[in-house]
């Protein structure tokens, strides 16, 4: 599928410039103002559009194996490429959880057969699988990282044994990604609010899972990481208070402690529970508006390093349960790039900064090999975007298996017109080519 993209605005490494891109054997062979191709290739007319490196989403939950009534690797990866996400890193809280090397490889095998996007999977951590975690060191070029839930989640993924945390941080040669919420504080808040109110509501969620719970857990993770010089990446920062823990005084490639922000914490606030209720219930919680404002500032000044989704689909029935039983998580991977382009249109962030935070910085943080940039020799993971072609989220174009989105009814100013994965156009204007699947990500460690 050799091709040349002609006369397109290329957004890469802080610049936007007009040019052509030649793709051969799945890689970017040449980038130039004009390319005269003297052999047979497919020509893609890019006039009036922008070319971005494919989004790399470092935090998704695709639910397979064991929770396939919510989602599968096939359905969610298909939704991802329709949204310009060409690579994903998936979390271990499936059934059974990815607590062993064998279970981890089961997920890779499923993706190899079914995923239209490139993929990697985190090794899961429990209070008693330290030997399996340390075995992951031998696969540091093939596994994105180790995931620790320092706040409550499903199954037995909560790691609250201090000795286990110390051993993992001391022994892991891979990046450790943490979900940071203090379980003790959450339980105390829940008990206190339950005594005061007869029935809890979705708007109580940020009171129960408050800023203090996030800060205390993030602070603890950073303390342990500094003790052992561990490569730590804290997921889905949601509070103003946590931002004091991060710096913009060190180049990203030299940081040992990095932070992620998710699109829903940049878009929604606690005021939105009145409209969306449990549909925007997630962990950590969407909080008061001043947190959103602070997150935006920290994103723009580089205290927050990457943008992700924490894509976490649940069925409508699971979301319609009373607050206490309603499942936490939002499906977002199909629309994350388009949502950020809304803020580009509003002048809140530049398109170059969006590309930096959703592609370049993720590749740098995780040391992804030959992806995340539009560079000669790199894999041709690319997205064509029409910034002047509106797109409205509707039930008929939502591709998640759960069939709903908290962005339903929203009109975006831009459309994803084409997505290339490893040089192959897998999505274009609503049509998919499923004949070739994505590849396992490799890491330069």
N, C-alpha and C positions, 0 to 999 in steps of 0.2 A: 504493500500500500504506500509506495513512494508518492510524495505530493509536494507541491509548492504553494504556500499561502502568499498571495500577491496583494500589494498595496494596502497594508493594514497598519493600524497604529499599535505598535508594540510597547507594552508596559513592562518594564523590567529594571530592577536594581536602581530605583529612584528616578527613572527617566521614562518619557514617552516619546517615541520617534516613529516616523513612517518608514516602512521597508517591506522586504520579502523574507520569507523563511522557507528554506529547503529541508525537507524531511526524507531521509533514506534509512531503510532497515530499522525503523523504529526510533531513530535518533535525529536530533537536529544537526544537519551537516553544515549548513551555511546560513548566516544572517547578514543581509546587505541591503543597501538602498534599493537595488534592483538586481534580480537574478535572472539571467538568460539561460534557461535549461535546454540543453541540446539532446536530451533523451526523453523517453516517454514517462511522464508522471501525471498524476491527477492534479489539475489546477483548481485551487480554492480562491474565489474572489473575496478578498477581505475589505474592499472599499467601504468606508463608512463605519467600520467596526473596529473593536479593540481586541488585541490578542494578549491574554494573560497566561502565566504559568498555572497549571492545574492546582486547585486548592488541595492542601494536605490537611485533613482533619485528624488531630491527634487524640480525639476522645469521642468514640461512638459506642453504642450498645446495640448490636445487631441481633442479639437474643438466641443465637443458634450455637450449640444444641440446647434442647430442653424447653425453650420458651417460644416455640415457633408459631404459637397462636397469635403472638404479638408481631413478630417479624422474622425474616430469615436473612442470611447473608446475601442471597440472590435478590430479594425484593429491595432491601435497603441500599445495596451497592448500585442497583439500577437507578434508584431515586437519587443517589449521590452523583452519578455521572450526569444525570439530567440537570443537576444544579452546579456543574462545573467542578465537582470534587473528584479528583482523579486517583487519590490515594487516601486510605483511612487506617487508623490504629484502633483496634477494638478491645474492649474491656473484658476481664475474666469472669464477671458474675453471670455466667450462664449456668445451665444445669446438665451435668455436674460442673462445678467451677473448674477453671483451668489451673488446678493445683499441682499437676504433675507434667513432666515433659511429654508423656504419651497423650494426655488429654489436650495439651497445647497443640500437638501436631495433628490431632483430629480436626481442630478448627482450621489449620492451614490446608488440610486436605479438602475440606468442604469448600473453602474459598477458591482453591485451585480449579475446582470443577464448576463453580457457580458465580464468582464475583467478576463483574465487568470492570471494576476498579482495582487498582493495586492495593495490597493489604499487608498489615502486620498485626500481631496479637500480643497483648501484654500477658506476662506470667502473673498468676494470682498469688496472693499471700494470705495464709491463715496463721493462727497461733502455733501451729504444729507441723508446718511443711518446710522448715528451713533448709533441709537437705536438698529438696527439689529446687528451691529457689537458687541455691548456690550452684546447682548443676547448670543453670541457665547461663552462667558465666562463659561456658564453652560455646555458647551460641550468640555471643554478643554482636556478631556481624549479621545475624539473621532474625533477632528478636528486638522489638522496639524498646522494651523496658520491663520493669517490675512494678506492679500496681499494689498500693497499700491503701485499704479503706481504714482511715483513722477515725471515721465517723460511721454510724450504723448504716447497713445496707441489707441486701438479701442474703439468705443462707448463713454460712458461718464465715463470711469474709471480713467481719469486723476484727481488726487486730488491736487488742487492748492490753496485751501482755508486754510490759516494758522490756523484758529480756529478749523477746522475739524482735521487737523493734530495733534494739541495739544490735543484735546479731545480723539482721538484714542490712541495716545501714553500714555496718562494719564490713560485711562480706560481699556485698553486691558490686560487681564491676560494671553493671548496666545502670542507666538512668533509672531512678526511682520516682514514680509519679504518685502523688498522694491526694486522696480526698480528705480534706481537713475540716472536721467538726468535732468538738469535744462532747463525748457521749454523756458525761456526768452533767454538764450544763444543760444539755437538751432534755434529759430526764427530769431535772429539777424544774425547768421552765414548764414542761408538759404537766407535771404534777400540780404545780401552783396554779396554772391557768385552768386546769380541770376542776380544781376546788372552787374557783371563782365563777365558772360558767357551766350552765347545764349542758350545752352542746357547742363544741368547737366548730369554727368556720375556716374556710380557706385563708381568710385574711389574718388568722391567728398564726399561720405558718412562720412568717418572719419574726414573730415574737417568741415562738418556741425554739426555732433554729436561728438564734439571733447573732448579732455581730460578735459578741463576746465568745460564743461557742466556736466561731470560725477563727477568730484571732488567737485564742489560746492554743488551738490545735496546730495552726500554721506556725506559731512561734515555737512550739515544742518540736515540730518537724525540722525547722531550721536549726535549732540548737543541736539536735542529734546529727544533722548533716554536717554542720561545721565541726563537730567533734571528730568525725571520721573523714572529713573532706569528701563526702558523698555527693555525687551528681544528683541534685534534687530538683524536681519540677512539680510545683504545686498547681493543681487543677482548679478550674472555675472559681477564681477569686470573685467575691460578691460584695465586699464591704470596704468602706473608706478606711476603716481602722487598720485593716491588713496591709494597706499600701505602704505604710511606714517601714515594713519589713523588706522592701525591695529597692533596688538601686538602678539608676540609669548612668552611673559614673564608670561602668565597666563595659567594654565592647561585648556584644552578645556572645561571640564565640569564646570569650574568656570567662563568662559567668558560670559559677558552679551551682547557683540557685536561680531558677527562672520561674516565671509565673504565666498562667493562662487566664484569659477572660473569655466568657462565652457570649454568643450573640444575644441570648435572651436576657442576660444581665445588663447588656448595653441598650436593650430595646424596651423591656417592660419595667414597671416599678410596682410597688405594693398597691398603688391606686388601681391597678388593672385587675386585682382579684374580684372587684365588684362586677366586672364584665365577664371574665374568663373563669373565675372560680378555681376548681381543682385542675382545670386544663393547664394552668400555669403553675401548679404545685410541683416543685422540684427541690432537690437537695444538692447544694445549699440553696436556701430560699431566695426568691426575688424579694428585694428589700425596699426600704423607703427611698424616695427620689434622690436625696443627697448622695446616696451611695452610687447611683447610676452616673451622676455628674462627676463624681470623683474617679470612677472607673474610666470614663472617657478621657479625663485629663491625664491619668496615668498611662493609658494606652498611647496617647499622642506624644507623651514625653519619654516613652520607652521604659518605664518601670514595669509595665505589663508587656510581655514579650510576644505572645501569640494569641490569635483568635481561633476558637473552636466552637463546637456545638453542644457536646455532651448529649448528642442525639439519643433519646431514650423513649422509644414508642411503647405505649400501652393501649389496650382496646378502649373503646368508648365506655363500655360497661365498667371497666376497672377504674376509669376516671369519674364515673357517675356515682360511685359509692360515697357514703358519708365521709366527711373530711378525714377522720382518723384512719379509715380503711382505704381511702383512695390512694392509688399508686402514684409515686413521685417520678416525674420525668416528662420531657417534651420531645416530640419528633420535629427535627429542624434541618437535617442534612441536605434536603433538596433545595432549600431556599436561603441558606446562610449567605452565600455570595450576593444574591440579589438583594437581600436585606441590607447588607453593608453598602451596596451601591445606592440605596435610598439616601444614606447619609453622605455619600459622595455628591449626589445631586443637590443636597441641602447645604453643601459647603462645610460640613462638620469634619470631614476627613478627605484626604486626597486619594485618588485611585491608586497612586503609587504606594501610599501607606497601607491601603487595604491589601495589595499584593504582597507587600513586605510582611505583614502580620499573619496572612493566611497561607502563604507559600514559602517565601524565602526564610523567614525566621523559624518556621517549623522544621524545615530541612536542616537549618543550622543547629537548632537545639538538640535534635535527635541524631544529627550526623548522618542524615539520609544520603545514600550514595547516588549522585548524578541525577537528582530530581529537585524540583522546587524553584528552578531558575530557567530562563530562556537563554541558554548558552550552547555554543557549538560543542558537540560531543555528548550532551546530556540527552536523556530520554525525552521524546516529544510528547510530554503530558501537557496539553494545551487547551485553552478555552477561548472560543470566540464569543464576544459579547457585543450586542447592539444596544448602546446606551440610549437610543431613541425609539425603542420598540417596547411599548408597555406590555405588561404581563400581569394577569390577575390570578391569584391562588383560588382555585375552586375544586369542589369534590371530584370533578371529572378529570382533573390533571394532577391530583395528589397521588403519588406512586407508592407511598408507604403502605405496608400491609395493613396497618391499623386504620387507614382510610381517613384520617383527619389531621388537621394542622391548627396550631394556635394563631396562624397567620391567614387563615381562610377568609376570603373576601378582600384581602389587602391587594391593592394594585402597586406593582413595582414599576419604576420608570424604565427598567432595562430587562432584556431577555438573554438567556443563554441560547445562542443559535447553533453552536456545535462544540462537542467535547472530543478531544483526541486522547487516547490512552496508549502509550507506547507507539505513537505514530499512527494509530488506526482510528478513524472516525467512528466511535462507538455510539455517538448520539448526535442527531442533527434535526432540528425543527420538529421534534416529537417522534422521530423514528430512530430505532435502535438497531445496531449490528451486533448480535450476540454470538457471532461465530468464533470469536477469539476472546479469551478471558484475560484478566489482569495478571500481574506478576507479584511475587513475594518481594517486599522491599528489602534492600540490603543496606547495611550501615557501615560507615568508615570509622571503626573504633580500634 
